[in-house]
Amino acid sequence: MTMKLFGFWRSIATYRVRVALRLKGIAFEETSVDLLTGEQFAPAYAAINQAHAVPSLVDNDLTLTQSLAIMEYLEERYPTPALLPELLSDRAYVRALALGTIADTHPLLVPRVRKQLAERFGANAEASEDWARHWLSIGLVSFEKALARRPPSPFVMGNEPGLADICIMSHLVAAQLFHAPLHDAPHLEALRATCSKVDAFATSHPLKQPGAPAA
Ligand SMILES: N[C@@H](CCC(=O)N[C@@H](CS)C(=O)NCC(=O)O)C(=O)O
């Protein structure tokens, strides 16, 4: 049966899984869970994802959550083309880059956190966006330093795009959505240009999804 992805146009975690599915050539159907109207809390969706978050991926009788866990599942189930490198040390490097955004930055930006900022601390929309930009900028600086030390050629691990490219691109896409500027980041600029030419990345961009505002 075709895999079913529950996501939302603006969700950068969903973007990561979309790209991974497309890089591996796996057919899927996406169902939108509108995070802006609170559909993530509807009982029907809570039965799929008890954390009230997207993405969730349903593969026959298996329901998966968490973008990193989903991408690792896809990697193990469909090893070719590989998203992780062969060398153990390289895999640790790639996972560290992935967690740089999935674990360190992204959790600070999600709607439930910004809702708390507004409700408990009175942050208005501008303050909340500024908060997101702050954390995204710190992540951008850190990624640029990592890539300067080990320049992509043209992708992070060589000739083919993989998990590190997906995760760094998700950070760059979030920076775009929150208008966090790229300052003095030639390696990130180059990686973005390279990945943007790949169909799996281009077609998965939040602003290309049904429901997204016209560019
Ligand atoms: N670590 C999770 C993050 C999941 C997550 O929080 N997704 C966001 C959208 S990108 C969400 O559904 N947020 C709902 C909310 O904050 O209410 C992953 O990578 O899948």
The ligand as an SDF file (V2000), in Angstrom:
LIG
                    3D

 20 19  0  0  0  0  0  0  0  0999 V2000
   11.2530   16.6350   16.4210 N   0  0  0  0  0  0  0  0  0  0  0  0
   10.0460   16.5010   15.6440 C   0  0  0  0  0  0  0  0  0  0  0  0
    9.3320   17.8350   15.5770 C   0  0  0  0  0  0  0  0  0  0  0  0
    7.8890   17.6740   15.2370 C   0  0  0  0  0  0  0  0  0  0  0  0
    7.1730   19.0100   15.3350 C   0  0  0  0  0  0  0  0  0  0  0  0
    7.1760   19.6370   16.4010 O   0  0  0  0  0  0  0  0  0  0  0  0
    6.5740   19.4270   14.2210 N   0  0  0  0  0  0  0  0  0  0  0  0
    5.9140   20.7030   14.2170 C   0  0  0  0  0  0  0  0  0  0  0  0
    5.7970   21.2420   12.8080 C   0  0  0  0  0  0  0  0  0  0  0  0
    7.3580   21.4340   12.0330 S   0  0  0  0  0  0  0  0  0  0  0  0
    4.5120   20.5470   14.7790 C   0  0  0  0  0  0  0  0  0  0  0  0
    3.8000   19.6560   14.3680 O   0  0  0  0  0  0  0  0  0  0  0  0
    4.1250   21.4190   15.7130 N   0  0  0  0  0  0  0  0  0  0  0  0
    2.8170   21.4190   16.2670 C   0  0  0  0  0  0  0  0  0  0  0  0
    2.7440   22.3890   17.4220 C   0  0  0  0  0  0  0  0  0  0  0  0
    3.7770   22.9400   17.8040 O   0  0  0  0  0  0  0  0  0  0  0  0
    1.6320   22.5980   17.9030 O   0  0  0  0  0  0  0  0  0  0  0  0
   10.4000   16.0270   14.2210 C   0  0  0  0  0  0  0  0  0  0  0  0
   11.4980   16.2990   13.7580 O   0  0  0  0  0  0  0  0  0  0  0  0
    9.5530   15.3430   13.6070 O   0  0  0  0  0  0  0  0  0  0  0  0
  1  2  1  0
  2  3  1  0
  2 18  1  0
  3  4  1  0
  4  5  1  0
  5  6  2  0
  5  7  1  0
  7  8  1  0
  8  9  1  0
  8 11  1  0
  9 10  1  0
 11 12  2  0
 11 13  1  0
 13 14  1  0
 14 15  1  0
 15 16  2  0
 15 17  1  0
 18 19  2  0
 18 20  1  0
M  END
$$$$
